[in-house]
Amino acid sequence: MDSGGLQRFLDGLPMPALLVEGEDRILACNGLATSVFGEGMIGRNPAFAVRAPAVLEGIGLALRGAGVQQVRLPLRRDGQEEVFQVTVSAQGGGLVLCVFRDIGEEEKIDAVRRDFVANVSHELRTPLTALMGFIETLRNAAKDDPKAREMFLGIMETEAGRMNRLVRDLLQLSQVEANERVRPKDRVELRGLLERVIGSLKGTAEKTGARVDLTGDPVTVPGDADQLVQVFTNLIENALKYGAAGQVVRVSLTPEETARGAAVRVEVADQGEGIDPVHLPRLTERFYRVDSHRSREMGGTGLGLAIVKHIIGRHRGWLRVESVVGEGSRFSVVLPLG
């Protein structure tokens, strides 16, 4: 193949590629490789162009007949971490082809998947262990003790409810993520929806002597009413549960102009302990809790705010969180009007 045909072949590849002559000279490369490793690679030693001993070792092994080599190559480019899988194969005549496939996103997805499985396993292990222990106790030591039996059955009911809530939230999160790219087309009147949510949480408010005040005019947005009920139920219920006893939770609707146009901001403000700033960037992560023990005692699964984030994303809105330790927190949902 002449040099022109060789270049056309490399340019036709959908990934960065280098053709190395021997072990010490880059014979050709495509534009994608130039964008990764820079200009002026032709004729240079790959040790200076790629700066990766593992790739150089793979080139040597391929030339010596060891077959196709797969090399993992981490890079830092423009301040970003990238990871490539390099396939190194001998082409005959002392030539070696190096093709670079970006696997950074794949590795991130794999890491998220592993963390997710580990977190779910951890969340289920505790109540399952408790249930198995109490079942064993009821079969043996407590089988003839009505008082102990009633106590254990109550704890078992609580742990089973905890698992049920976790499974429910996992299913909801999965459904929300599956539809996140499809923007709702219905029109929802927000003030009326918030009034219904507040009414449904009346019992929760009464338990702590709290009150929920709603201010703002009726406003209509494109939305999925059931999902928006889920968002504001979560935020207002959290404010009631984690705020101070006897507090006033303030819910307000305020018009707002954004770079994308007219919007409405729904703010839920409590008078609780507040959240340390170190936790704020991670609040919407799956299973992240500021206070794990307290959250579990309150019946939380650690998925509520993750679900909220994805629902708001589906509505093309965004979530803002502001908090001052000792003064309380404000969760604001900004939703576009059109």
C-alpha positions, 0 to 999 in steps of 0.5 A: 500500500502506498503512503496515500492509501495508508493515510486514507486507511488510517483516516478511515478508522473511527479511533486514534491510530498510529502505524509504527515501523520497528520499535522506534519510528512512527510511520503514519497517524490519523487526525484523531491521534494527532488530537490526542498526542499532538502535532509532529509525531511522524518520524518520531520515536513512539517513546517521545510521542505516546510517553507510555512504557506499557504501549512500547512494551506491547509494540515490542511483544507484537513484533516478536510474534506474541500476538495482539496485545491489549494495553490500558493507557490512562492519560491526563489531557486538558485537565481531564482524566481519560483512559484508552484501551490500546490494541497493538497488532503486528501487520508484517514487514516490521510494522505495528498498528496501534489503535486507541479506544476511549474506555473512560466512560465505560469504566465510569459506568462499570464503577457506578454499577459496582457501587450501586450493587454494593450499596443495595447489598449493604442496605438489604443485608442489615434488615435481612440479618435482623429478620433471620435472627428474629425468626430463629429466636421465635422458633427457639428461645421465644416460641413460648414467650408471648411478650417477646414474640410481639416485640420481635414481630413488631421489629420484623415488621419495621425491617420488612417495611424498610426493605419494601421502601427500598425496593419501591424507591429502586423501581421508581428510580429505574422508571424515572431514569428510563423516561428522563429524556422524554419531556412531559407534555401535560400542563400542571397547576403548581399551587393546587398541586402543592396544596394537595401535597401539604394536605397529605403531609398533615399527619407528619406535621402534627407529629412534630407540632410543625406548620407548613405555610404556602405563599405565591400565585397559581402558575402552570408549567409543563409537567408530569403531575404524579412525578411533581407530587413525588418531588415536593412530597419528598422535599416537604416531608424531609423539611418536616422530619429533619427540621426543628420541632414546632417549626414553620416550613415555608413553601413559596412560588416565585417567578424567575427569569433564567437564561432559558426564559421565564420560570418559577422557583418553588422553595422549601425552607425549614428551620432545622439544624442545617447541613454542613457545606461539605455534604451539599455537592453529594446530597443527590447521590444514590444512598448518600446520607448526611446522618445515616443512622438518623435517616434510617430511623426516619425510614429513609432509603437514601434514594429520595433526592436522587429520584428528585434530581432525575425527575427535575432533570426530566422537566428540564429544571434544576435543583438548588440547595442552600443551607446554614448550620444552625439556621436551616436549609432551603431546597429550590426547584426551578421549573421552566414555564414553557 
